[in-house]
Amino acid sequence: MYGKIYNFFAQINWLAAVSIGFLLGVLTASFFAMPEIIILIIISAVPFTLIVFKKNRYIKILTLSLLFFVVGFLYFNLQTNVPTDFKEYYKGRKEVEVLSGLKIKLSQGLDKALLPPHSSLYKAMLLGDKTGITYDMRQALSRAGLSHIVAISGMHIAIFTLLLFWILLRFVKRKYASIIAIFILTFYILMIGAPASATRAGIMAGVVVLAQLAGRPNSTLRALLYAGTAMVIASPIIVRFDIGFQLSFLAILGILLFYKRLDNFFKKVQYKFVGFVSSRPITKDRNVATYLAEGKFGFTTLLAITLSAQAITSPLILYYFDVFSVVSPLTNLLVVPVLPFVLFFGFIAAIFGALNFMPIVFAAPAWLFSAYVWGVINK
């Protein structure tokens, strides 16, 4: 983590400096009112600082950030449609209705294939439709620390993207898989009505995928910064009022910072576990040990992704919702590894339910995984 942060700041360029300054300016303006005289002093000091320290790269970068801090601050204050509170902001948002017919069909397919609470869980997880999630269900999810599984946000999109890659890489090369994954992700977000949290998480995930496709994985932090800046330029009020944007941005940031370390740690643990329970030493001719050694079992990767996202988003969730579950680490350990199967078989149930082709038969695996999830939640 520290290496990534150090490399980011050590290799920072003018565009990253502009983005950081602008985002901090908008963030400051959305929460605090700064006297105009301070802004005038900063603006007048910037040209002087550039002249005096023009040979020092880091001073110039800092000055550039300071200048665009002022720009971001002024940009937010020039907005005329700033809501007064969260309720007004969310009331004014509208869903995209480009592919709403397909969403309705899949929702009806889930109703044909499954009964509540299983259909309610899948409609929330796959289609962003929480109308079937009752008050008692919400309370149970909160107590278990699993409210995030029914919200299509950063973690959800990350797992969906990973699942797409896992399937596509069986048929095409990574380059084509990246392009196809972005198109499918775009189609999926439009189909569920392009909710703000899913849209922003999709944009961030797409930018990260493109950075990987371009062969510059070390630039993913910068790519996330640019994506966030572009979205704030389009709508600066999201910094203050859009909880989905805040959670999505922090979730992707957490994944970029912590995922690799956690993933490597879990792979070492599972490898040592096989060596501990085995009566013979682990060798290359033993398939299970080989798979573990090479990290081919993806459940540890999914667990690392989820815990990485939660490491940064948990304080914000506690701040907004006053919810903290002491059993959350355990319940996530039990539920997160099966989420790809939940998503995959949920889509199978929705599709065959919509086609009305033996929906109960094809929904059997989806029911099994849903029963397991609800079992963990209600323990």
C-alpha positions in Angstrom: 0.0 0.0 0.0 2.7 2.5 1.1 4.7 1.7 -2.1 1.7 2.5 -4.3 1.0 5.8 -2.5 4.7 6.7 -2.6 5.0 5.9 -6.3 1.9 7.9 -7.0 3.2 11.1 -5.4 6.7 10.5 -6.6 5.5 10.2 -10.2 2.8 12.8 -10.0 2.2 14.9 -13.1 0.5 18.2 -13.8 -2.8 16.6 -14.7 -2.9 14.6 -11.4 -2.0 17.8 -9.5 -4.8 19.6 -11.2 -7.3 16.8 -10.3 -6.2 16.6 -6.7 -6.5 20.4 -6.2 -9.8 20.6 -8.0 -11.4 17.7 -6.0 -10.1 19.1 -2.7 -11.5 22.6 -3.6 -15.0 21.2 -4.5 -14.9 19.0 -1.3 -14.0 22.0 0.9 -16.6 24.3 -0.7 -19.3 21.6 -0.2 -18.8 21.5 3.5 -17.3 24.9 4.5 -17.7 28.5 3.5 -14.3 30.2 3.1 -14.1 34.1 3.2 -13.5 35.6 -0.2 -10.5 37.6 1.0 -8.6 34.3 1.6 -9.4 33.2 -2.0 -8.1 36.6 -3.3 -4.9 36.2 -1.4 -4.3 32.7 -2.7 -5.0 33.7 -6.3 -2.6 36.7 -6.1 0.1 34.5 -4.5 0.1 31.8 -7.1 1.8 33.7 -10.0 4.5 35.0 -7.6 5.1 31.4 -6.3 5.4 30.1 -9.8 8.0 32.7 -10.7 10.1 32.3 -7.6 10.2 28.5 -7.5 10.0 27.8 -11.2 13.0 25.5 -11.1 11.6 23.2 -8.4 9.2 20.6 -9.8 7.5 19.8 -6.6 6.8 23.4 -5.7 5.3 23.9 -9.1 3.1 20.8 -8.7 2.0 22.1 -5.3 1.3 25.5 -6.6 -0.7 24.1 -9.5 -2.8 22.1 -7.0 -3.3 25.2 -4.9 -4.5 27.1 -8.0 -7.0 24.5 -8.9 -8.1 24.2 -5.3 -9.4 27.7 -5.8 -10.9 26.8 -9.1 -12.7 23.9 -7.6 -13.9 26.0 -4.7 -15.3 28.7 -7.0 -16.8 26.1 -9.4 -18.9 24.6 -6.6 -20.1 28.0 -5.4 -21.2 28.9 -8.9 -23.7 26.1 -9.0 -27.3 27.2 -8.8 -29.0 23.9 -8.3 -27.4 22.8 -5.0 -29.9 20.8 -2.9 -30.5 21.7 0.7 -30.2 18.2 2.0 -29.9 14.5 1.0 -33.6 14.0 0.8 -34.0 16.8 -1.9 -31.0 15.4 -3.8 -32.3 11.9 -4.1 -35.8 13.0 -4.8 -34.6 14.9 -7.9 -32.7 11.9 -9.4 -34.3 9.9 -12.3 -33.6 6.5 -13.7 -32.5 5.9 -17.3 -35.3 4.1 -19.2 -33.3 2.9 -22.2 -33.6 -0.8 -21.4 -36.3 -0.7 -18.8 -38.4 -3.3 -20.7 -35.6 -5.9 -20.3 -35.3 -5.1 -16.6 -39.0 -5.7 -16.1 -38.9 -9.0 -18.0 -36.0 -10.3 -15.9 -37.8 -9.1 -12.7 -40.9 -11.0 -13.8 -38.7 -14.0 -14.6 -37.3 -14.0 -11.0 -40.9 -13.9 -9.7 -41.8 -16.9 -11.8 -38.7 -18.9 -10.8 -38.5 -18.1 -7.1 -40.6 -17.0 -4.1 -39.7 -14.3 -1.6 -37.4 -13.7 0.1 -35.2 -15.4 -2.5 -36.7 -13.5 -5.5 -36.4 -10.2 -3.4 -32.7 -10.9 -2.8 -32.0 -11.5 -6.4 -34.0 -8.5 -7.7 -32.1 -6.2 -5.3 -28.6 -7.7 -6.1 -29.0 -8.1 -9.9 -31.5 -5.4 -10.9 -31.2 -2.8 -8.1 -34.9 -3.3 -7.3 -35.3 -3.1 -3.5 -39.1 -2.9 -3.4 -39.2 -6.5 -2.2 -36.8 -6.0 0.7 -39.0 -5.5 3.7 -38.1 -3.6 6.9 -37.4 -6.8 8.8 -35.1 -7.9 6.0 -33.2 -4.6 6.1 -32.8 -4.9 9.8 -31.5 -8.5 9.5 -29.0 -7.4 6.8 -27.8 -4.5 9.0 -27.3 -6.7 12.1 -25.3 -9.2 10.0 -23.2 -6.4 8.4 -24.3 -7.5 4.9 -26.4 -4.5 3.8 -23.9 -3.9 1.0 -24.8 -7.1 -0.8 -28.2 -5.7 -1.9 -26.7 -2.4 -3.1 -25.3 -2.3 -6.6 -22.1 -0.2 -5.8 -18.4 -0.4 -6.0 -17.9 -3.9 -4.5 -20.8 -5.3 -6.5 -19.5 -3.9 -9.8 -16.0 -5.1 -8.9 -17.2 -8.7 -8.4 -19.4 -8.5 -11.5 -16.4 -7.3 -13.6 -14.2 -10.1 -12.1 -16.8 -12.7 -13.0 -17.0 -11.4 -16.5 -13.3 -11.6 -16.9 -13.2 -15.1 -15.5 -15.8 -16.2 -18.1 -14.4 -14.3 -21.1 -10.8 -15.3 -20.6 -11.9 -18.9 -21.2 -12.8 -18.0 -24.8 -10.8 -14.9 -25.9 -7.5 -13.1 -25.1 -7.2 -10.6 -22.3 -7.2 -7.6 -24.7 -10.5 -8.6 -26.3 -11.9 -9.7 -22.9 -11.3 -6.2 -21.6 -13.2 -4.5 -24.4 -16.1 -7.0 -24.3 -16.3 -6.6 -20.5 -16.6 -2.8 -20.8 -19.4 -3.2 -23.3 -21.3 -5.7 -21.2 -20.8 -3.6 -18.1 -22.2 -0.6 -19.9 -25.2 -2.6 -21.1 -25.9 -4.0 -17.7 -25.8 -0.5 -16.0 -28.1 0.9 -18.6 -30.5 -2.0 -18.1 -30.8 -1.6 -14.4 -31.7 2.1 -14.9 -28.2 3.6 -14.5 -28.4 4.2 -10.7 -25.9 6.8 -9.6 -23.8 4.4 -7.5 -23.6 1.7 -10.2 -22.9 4.3 -12.9 -20.0 5.8 -11.0 -18.6 2.5 -9.9 -18.9 1.3 -13.5 -17.0 4.3 -14.8 -14.3 3.8 -12.2 -14.0 0.1 -12.9 -14.0 0.8 -16.7 -11.1 3.3 -16.3 -9.1 0.8 -14.2 -9.7 -1.9 -16.9 -8.6 0.5 -19.6 -5.4 1.3 -17.6 -4.7 -2.4 -17.4 -5.5 -2.8 -21.1 -3.0 -0.1 -22.0 -0.3 -1.9 -20.1 0.0 0.7 -17.3 -1.3 -1.0 -14.2 0.8 1.4 -12.0 -1.4 4.2 -13.3 -4.7 2.8 -11.9 -4.6 5.2 -8.9 -4.2 8.1 -11.3 -7.0 6.7 -13.6 -9.3 6.5 -10.6 -8.4 10.1 -9.8 -9.2 11.3 -13.3 -12.5 9.4 -13.4 -13.6 11.0 -10.1 -12.6 14.4 -11.3 -14.5 14.0 -14.6 -17.7 13.0 -12.7 -17.3 15.9 -10.2 -16.9 18.4 -13.1 -20.2 17.0 -14.6 -22.0 17.3 -11.2 -20.0 18.8 -8.3 -22.9 18.3 -5.9 -22.2 14.5 -5.8 -19.2 15.1 -3.6 -21.5 16.4 -0.8 -24.8 14.6 -1.4 -24.2 11.4 -3.3 -23.4 8.7 -0.8 -23.2 6.1 -3.6 -20.4 8.2 -5.3 -18.5 8.5 -2.0 -18.7 4.8 -1.3 -17.9 3.7 -4.8 -14.9 6.0 -5.0 -13.6 4.8 -1.7 -14.4 1.1 -2.4 -12.3 1.2 -5.6 -9.5 3.1 -3.8 -9.5 0.5 -1.1 -9.2 -2.3 -3.7 -6.3 -0.6 -5.4 -4.5 -0.1 -2.1 -5.1 -3.3 -0.2 -6.2 -6.0 -2.6 -2.8 -7.4 -3.6 -1.4 -7.7 -0.1 -4.6 -9.4 1.2 -4.8 -11.7 -1.8 -1.2 -12.9 -1.4 -1.8 -13.4 2.4 -4.9 -15.5 1.8 -3.1 -17.6 -0.8 -0.3 -18.3 1.6 -2.8 -19.3 4.3 -4.6 -21.8 2.1 -1.4 -23.2 0.8 -0.1 -23.8 4.3 -3.5 -25.2 5.3 -3.3 -27.9 2.7 0.3 -28.8 3.8 -0.9 -29.0 7.4 -3.9 -31.3 6.9 -2.0 -33.5 4.3 -0.2 -36.6 5.4 2.3 -36.3 2.5 4.5 -33.3 1.5 3.0 -31.0 -1.2 4.4 -31.7 -4.6 3.7 -30.5 -8.1 2.0 -33.7 -9.1 -0.8 -33.1 -6.7 -3.5 -31.1 -8.4 -5.2 -29.5 -5.4 -1.9 -28.3 -4.0 -0.8 -27.0 -7.4 -4.0 -25.1 -7.8 -3.6 -23.5 -4.4 0.0 -22.7 -5.0 -0.8 -21.0 -8.3 -3.8 -19.2 -6.8 -6.3 -20.7 -9.3 -9.1 -20.9 -6.7 -10.7 -17.5 -7.0 -12.6 -17.3 -3.7 -9.7 -15.8 -1.9 -9.4 -13.2 -4.5 -13.1 -12.3 -4.1 -12.6 -12.2 -0.3 -9.6 -9.9 -0.7 -11.6 -7.6 -2.9 -14.5 -7.3 -0.5 -12.3 -6.8 2.6 -10.2 -4.2 0.7 -13.3 -2.2 -0.2 -14.8 -2.4 3.3 -11.5 -1.4 5.0 -12.1 2.2 3.7 -15.9 2.3 3.4 -16.8 1.0 6.9 -16.1 4.4 8.7 -18.3 6.2 6.1 -21.1 3.6 6.5 -20.9 4.0 10.3 -21.0 7.8 9.9 -24.1 7.9 7.6 -26.1 5.0 8.9 -25.0 4.5 12.5 -24.6 0.8 11.8 -21.7 -1.3 12.9 -21.9 -5.1 13.1 -19.3 -6.9 15.3 -20.1 -10.1 13.3 -19.5 -8.4 9.9 -16.0 -9.9 9.4 -17.3 -13.4 10.0 -20.5 -13.0 7.9 -18.6 -11.5 5.0 -16.1 -14.4 5.3 -19.0 -16.8 4.9 -21.0 -14.9 2.2 -18.6 -13.1 0.0 -16.9 -16.2 -1.5 -20.2 -17.4 -2.8 -21.4 -14.0 -4.3 -20.1 -14.8 -7.8 -22.2 -18.0 -7.8 -25.1 -16.1 -6.4 -24.8 -13.5 -9.3 -24.3 -16.2 -12.0 -27.1 -18.5 -11.0 -29.3 -15.5 -10.3 -29.0 -14.4 -13.9 -29.6 -18.0 -15.1 -32.9 -18.1 -13.0 -33.9 -14.6 -14.3 -33.3 -15.5 -18.0 -35.1 -18.9 -18.0 -37.8 -17.4 -15.8 -38.3 -14.7 -18.4 -38.3 -17.3 -21.2 -40.8 -19.4 -19.1 -38.7 -22.5 -19.9 -38.6 -24.8 -16.9 -37.9 -21.8 -14.5 -38.1 -23.9 -11.3 -35.5 -26.4 -12.6 -33.0 -23.8 -13.7 -33.6 -21.7 -10.5 -32.7 -24.6 -8.2 -29.0 -23.6 -7.8 -30.1 -20.0 -7.3 -32.5 -21.0 -4.5 -29.7 -23.1 -2.9 -27.3 -20.2 -2.7 -30.0 -17.7 -1.7 -31.1 -20.1 1.1 -27.5 -20.3 2.3 -27.1 -16.4 2.3 -30.4 -15.9 4.2 -29.3 -18.7 6.6 -26.1 -16.8 7.5 -28.1 -13.5 7.8 -30.7 -14.9 10.1 -28.3 -16.8 12.4 
